[in-house]
Amino acid sequence: MEDDKRDIEIIPPGESSHAEREDAFATSRIWVSSGSGEIKFVKLGPFQSMLLGLGLLALVALGLFFLSGLFLIAVPVVAALGAGAWVANKLGVGPFRRLR
């Protein structure tokens, strides 16, 4: 184990952190795990924030694209099942026939 212990900074509500006081241009932060049990918060600049937003937007767009394709495949299947149920009803077979 390493003897390198870092001080934990607890920031009360309404106050800025030590790093934000040193840097006048405080931007959004994102955490990055290095796999060694350590979590780092990385400061993102405007261009990096824009790239992150565009990447998330692309993921959402791809998800909607594939879900809409699945919907277009499901419509004929549901229509065929409905038509089969209607034909079965007209022929008097199936679980919904009337008892005579």
ZIMOQUI-V518719 format. One line per field, one symbol per residue. ss: DSSP state (~ for helix, > for strand, _ for the rest). phi: phi as a letter, one per 20 degrees, with the letter a starting at -180 (. if undefined). A space follows every 10 residues. Layout:
ss: ???
phi: ???
This chain:
ss: __________ _______~~~ ~~______>> >>>_____>> >>>__~~~~~ ~~~~~~~~~~ ~~~~~~~~~~ ~~~~~~~~~~ ~~~~~~~~~~ ~_________
phi: .eeeedfedd dfgndeffff ffdfdedfcc eceendnddd ddeeefffff ffffffffff ffffffffff ffffffffff ffffffffff endofdfefd
